[in-house]
Structures are given as C-alpha cells and as structure tokens.
Amino acid sequence: MPSLPRMNRLTSDRIEQLTTMHPEWQPWLEVLGRALRETGNPIWQSSVPAPVAPRDGAAPLLARAVIRVDSGATRRWIHELFAAAAGAGYAMAQRIASEGAERGEALAILESAISLDASRFENLIGNSSAQGFRALAEIAALPLLQACGERWAAAVPVSWHHGYCPVCGAWAALAEARGVERSRRLRCVRCGSDWPAEESLCVFCGNRDPERLGVLVEDAGAGRRQVEACAACGNYVKTVATLESSPRHEVILDDLASVDLDLAALSEGYLRPGRRPCAISARVLERRRGLRSRLLHLFS
C-alpha cells in the first residue's frame, strides 16, 4: 500500500488542538486529516485540466468541466478513506471499505460530491444513509477540489462578485478581514479559493439595506471574530480578522475552529444557505491510457 503524503506540521498541530478542544470530533478529524494529507499527492494535480471560461458569467469554472482521473488511484483513495471512516466508527462506510469501490462507483462518488448533487447520493447509498455518505464523499473530493482551486486560481474572473465560489460553486463558508485595511475576502472550504466581496452587502442575497444587516460581535471591542447576518434571507457568514490569507487547505480548519460563531448565529435564528447556488454538472471520467501505459499494464 502506498504511503500517505506527509502533512504540514502546522496543519497537524491544528488538528491536534481541535481534537483536544472537541474530543467528540476525534473520529471526524481523523478522517479529515487523512484527506488533508492526500492533498499532497501529485496524482490530483495531474488530473486537473486547463480551465475553460464558462459560457455563463455567473457559472463557476468547474461548471460542466470534464476531469479525467487515474481510476486505479481513485479507487485506492476512496477505499482508504472509507476504510478509515469505518475504523473510526462510521458504520455506513463499512460496505465500501470491505468490498472496495468499483471503478464506476468511485468515479460516481467524486462526481456527485464535486457537483453537489444530493439526489445522486441517495441513488448511490439509499435515503437512510445519504446524509452521512454525502459528508464522507465531500471529504473524498477534497484533494481533487483543492488541486482545481490551486491550478485555476489565476483564471478566476477579477469581476467575480457572487457569494459562491468562482472555482467550485460552493457557498462561501467564511470571510477574512485581511490586512491592516481589513479588506473583505470570501473563502471556500472545499477548494480553498478566495475572492473579494463588497462591504455592507449580504453576499448571499445582495441585500444592502442597513436596517436588515446586522453584526454579532464575538470579541468585545476588538471585532476580530464576528457573524454578519442578513434579516432579508436569514443567512449569515462568519468573519475572521487576519493579517494574511490562510493556506487553502486550512480554510476548512478555520471553519471548524470558529464553530462557536455558528452556534451564536443559530441561537439568533440565522442559518447557512441551504440549496446549492447553481448547477455544476461536472464530469469525472477515467483517464485514457496511452499506448505505452496500456502495454505495460497488459504485460505486468
């Protein structure tokens, strides 16, 4: 079995800190840590195609993209992640862990997670386990999505102003008030992308009415961590002041570390946006082998 890529020391320390603070999260953090290590595997970078400008100015770069992956590496990764999840106590992961994912099933798992397609999760696993399966599938897609975010960063339109990610189409999970000037940048927990956002504007519905925009401040006086809430749509976004941007693979840890802000927002009746903002319809297909590769596979 191939060895796992090494995790950045700072990332490893942050996972340990979160485990200490929230011991009940340990099984989930073990699975997440495995996915963050896998982001260092170059097989995912090699799977990302050149970005294609979307036909619709509101569509993310991933919309209708065709990504060809190494099916063997993909099956290996899906099996390892679900085996780790089964070992951590996630019973619904046991079937894939014990039987191994077939080629088509492994690609379908990634494709469904990348496209945020809830109905396909139900078809793959059944209604009763769809929610837990979706959570694991989205973690399984993390290395590929992170590779897309890194490879396509320069192709993000400078005019992008939506509340969802210009690369993968997920809603922004949090905002960074960056630098001394505290410029507002939205961050995606899936691919780690960041993009600018206007001040005094709901990033989800576009509401500008100051009477319907509110701030729940967590740090008294300093305002380093807060919740920006919109009464028009009932959604919120967390904001964290920082001197520089977090590495893309650590945005998901920033999100977890600020769960107290989520609880504060929920206690006031605000929610994260639910349904996906736009259709992605990306395809994940098997990479075609060249003649040399096929001959080597045939006689190996």
C-alpha positions in Angstrom: 0.0 0.0 0.0 1.4 3.4 -0.9 2.5 5.7 1.9 0.4 8.8 2.7 1.9 12.2 1.8 3.2 14.0 4.8 1.1 16.6 6.4 2.3 20.2 7.1 3.4 20.4 10.7 1.2 23.4 11.4 -1.8 21.7 9.9 -1.2 18.6 12.0 -0.8 20.8 15.2 -4.1 22.5 14.4 -5.9 19.2 14.1 -4.5 18.1 17.4 -5.6 21.3 19.0 -9.2 20.9 17.7 -9.2 17.3 19.0 -8.2 18.5 22.4 -10.8 21.2 22.4 -13.5 18.9 21.0 -12.7 15.3 21.8 -16.1 14.2 20.5 -14.9 15.3 17.0 -11.9 12.9 17.0 -13.3 10.3 14.6 -14.3 13.0 12.1 -10.9 14.8 12.5 -9.1 11.6 11.8 -10.9 11.2 8.5 -10.4 14.9 7.6 -6.7 14.7 8.5 -6.3 11.8 6.1 -7.9 13.9 3.3 -5.6 16.8 4.0 -2.6 14.6 3.8 -3.9 13.3 0.5 -4.0 16.8 -0.9 -0.2 16.5 -1.2 -0.5 13.6 -3.6 0.6 14.9 -7.1 -1.9 12.5 -8.8 -4.7 15.0 -8.2 -2.7 17.9 -9.7 -2.1 15.9 -12.8 -5.9 15.3 -13.2 -6.9 18.9 -13.4 -7.4 20.1 -17.0 -6.7 23.6 -18.2 -9.6 25.9 -17.2 -12.3 26.7 -19.7 -14.0 30.1 -19.5 -17.7 29.4 -18.5 -20.3 30.4 -21.1 -22.4 32.0 -18.3 -20.7 34.8 -16.3 -22.4 33.5 -13.2 -21.1 30.0 -13.6 -18.0 28.8 -11.7 -15.0 27.4 -13.6 -16.0 23.8 -12.5 -19.4 24.1 -14.2 -19.6 21.4 -17.0 -15.8 20.7 -16.6 -14.6 17.3 -17.7 -11.9 15.9 -15.3 -10.1 12.7 -16.2 -8.6 10.8 -13.2 -6.5 7.7 -12.8 -9.2 5.2 -12.0 -6.8 2.9 -10.0 -5.6 5.8 -7.8 -9.2 7.0 -7.3 -10.4 3.5 -6.3 -7.4 3.3 -3.9 -8.2 6.7 -2.3 -11.9 6.1 -1.9 -11.3 2.7 -0.4 -8.7 4.0 2.0 -10.8 6.9 3.2 -14.0 4.9 3.7 -11.9 2.2 5.5 -10.6 4.9 7.8 -14.1 6.2 8.3 -15.4 2.7 9.1 -12.5 2.2 11.6 -13.4 5.5 13.2 -16.9 4.2 13.8 -18.9 5.3 10.7 -20.9 2.2 10.1 -22.4 3.4 6.8 -18.8 3.4 5.4 -18.3 -0.3 6.1 -19.7 -1.6 2.8 -17.4 0.4 0.6 -14.5 -0.2 3.0 -15.0 -4.0 2.9 -15.9 -4.5 -0.7 -13.8 -1.8 -2.2 -15.2 0.8 -4.7 -15.7 -0.4 -8.2 -14.3 1.8 -10.9 -17.6 3.4 -11.9 -18.7 3.7 -8.3 -15.5 5.5 -7.2 -15.8 8.0 -10.1 -19.5 8.5 -9.3 -18.7 9.3 -5.7 -16.3 12.0 -6.7 -18.6 13.4 -9.5 -21.6 13.6 -7.1 -19.6 15.4 -4.4 -18.0 17.8 -6.8 -21.3 18.7 -8.4 -23.1 19.0 -5.0 -25.8 16.6 -6.4 -27.9 15.5 -3.4 -30.2 13.2 -5.4 -27.2 11.2 -6.7 -26.1 10.5 -3.2 -29.5 8.9 -2.5 -29.2 6.8 -5.6 -25.7 5.6 -4.6 -26.3 4.7 -1.0 -30.1 5.0 -0.2 -32.2 7.6 1.6 -31.4 6.4 5.2 -27.6 6.9 4.9 -27.5 9.6 2.3 -26.5 12.5 4.6 -23.6 10.7 6.2 -22.5 9.3 2.9 -22.5 12.8 1.4 -20.4 14.2 4.2 -17.7 11.5 3.6 -18.0 11.8 -0.2 -17.3 15.6 0.0 -14.2 14.9 2.1 -13.2 12.3 -0.5 -13.4 15.0 -3.2 -11.3 17.5 -1.2 -7.9 16.6 -2.7 -9.2 17.0 -6.3 -11.1 20.2 -5.5 -8.0 21.6 -3.7 -6.0 20.8 -6.9 -8.6 22.6 -9.0 -8.5 25.6 -6.7 -4.7 25.9 -7.0 -4.5 25.2 -10.7 -7.3 27.5 -11.7 -6.6 30.4 -9.3 -5.2 32.7 -12.0 -8.3 32.1 -14.2 -10.8 33.4 -11.6 -12.5 36.5 -13.2 -11.5 39.7 -11.5 -15.1 40.9 -11.7 -16.5 37.9 -9.7 -18.8 39.3 -7.0 -21.1 36.4 -6.1 -21.4 34.8 -2.7 -20.4 31.4 -4.1 -17.0 30.1 -5.1 -15.8 31.1 -8.6 -14.0 27.8 -8.9 -16.2 25.1 -7.4 -19.6 26.8 -6.9 -20.0 26.2 -3.1 -21.3 29.0 -0.9 -18.7 30.9 1.0 -18.3 29.5 4.5 -16.4 32.4 6.0 -14.8 35.8 5.2 -11.4 37.1 6.0 -11.0 40.8 7.0 -7.5 40.8 5.7 -4.6 43.1 6.4 -4.4 46.4 8.2 -7.1 47.8 5.9 -9.3 44.7 6.6 -10.3 44.1 3.0 -13.1 41.6 2.8 -12.3 38.3 1.1 -14.6 35.3 1.0 -13.2 31.8 1.4 -14.3 28.4 0.2 -13.8 25.4 2.5 -13.9 22.9 -0.5 -11.2 24.2 -2.9 -9.8 26.9 -0.7 -10.4 29.7 -3.2 -10.7 33.3 -2.1 -12.4 36.3 -3.8 -13.3 39.9 -3.0 -16.7 40.9 -1.5 -18.2 44.3 -1.0 -18.7 45.8 2.4 -22.2 46.3 3.8 -23.7 43.8 1.5 -25.2 40.3 2.1 -23.1 38.0 0.0 -26.0 35.6 -0.4 -29.0 37.7 -1.5 -27.4 41.1 -2.3 -29.3 43.0 0.3 -27.9 46.4 1.0 -30.5 47.7 3.5 -28.5 48.6 6.6 -31.7 48.1 8.7 -31.7 44.4 7.7 -28.0 43.8 8.0 -26.6 43.0 11.5 -23.3 42.0 13.2 -23.0 39.7 16.1 -19.6 40.6 17.6 -17.8 37.8 19.5 -14.7 39.7 20.6 -15.8 42.7 22.7 -14.3 45.8 21.3 -11.7 44.2 19.0 -14.1 42.7 16.5 -11.6 40.1 15.3 -14.3 37.4 15.0 -17.9 38.1 14.2 -21.0 37.0 12.4 -22.5 39.1 9.7 -26.2 38.3 9.4 -29.0 39.3 7.0 -32.6 39.5 8.0 -33.7 39.6 4.4 -32.6 36.0 3.6 -32.0 34.7 7.1 -28.4 33.6 6.3 -25.0 34.5 7.9 -21.3 34.4 7.2 -18.5 34.3 9.7 -15.8 36.9 9.5 -12.3 36.5 11.0 -9.7 39.3 11.0 -6.3 38.1 9.8 -3.1 39.8 8.6 -2.7 37.3 5.7 -4.8 34.7 4.0 -5.0 31.2 5.3 -3.4 28.4 3.1 -6.2 26.9 1.0 -6.0 23.5 2.7 -6.5 25.1 6.2 -9.7 27.1 5.4 -11.8 24.0 6.5 -9.9 24.1 9.8 -10.6 27.8 10.2 -14.3 27.0 9.7 -14.2 24.2 12.4 -12.2 26.4 14.8 -15.0 29.1 14.7 -17.9 26.7 15.4 -18.8 28.9 18.4 -19.7 31.6 15.9 -22.0 29.2 14.1 -23.7 28.4 17.4 -24.1 32.1 18.2 -25.8 32.6 14.8 -28.0 29.6 15.1 -29.1 30.8 18.6 -30.3 34.0 16.9 -32.2 32.1 14.2 -29.8 32.6 11.3 -28.7 29.7 9.0 -26.1 29.0 6.4 -27.6 28.9 2.9 -29.0 25.5 2.1 -29.6 24.6 -1.6 -26.7 24.8 -4.0 -26.3 28.2 -5.7 -26.0 26.9 -9.2 -25.8 23.7 -11.2 -22.3 22.3 -11.6 -22.8 19.2 -13.7 -19.1 18.4 -13.8 -17.9 15.1 -15.2 -15.3 12.8 -13.7 -14.1 10.2 -16.2 -11.4 7.6 -16.4 -8.2 8.9 -17.9 -7.3 7.3 -21.2 -4.1 5.4 -21.1 -1.5 6.0 -23.8 -0.2 3.0 -25.8 2.9 2.6 -23.7 0.9 2.7 -20.5 -1.6 0.1 -21.8 1.2 -2.3 -22.9 2.8 -2.0 -19.5 -0.5 -2.7 -17.8 -1.2 -5.7 -20.2 2.1 -7.4 -19.5 2.5 -6.5 -15.8 
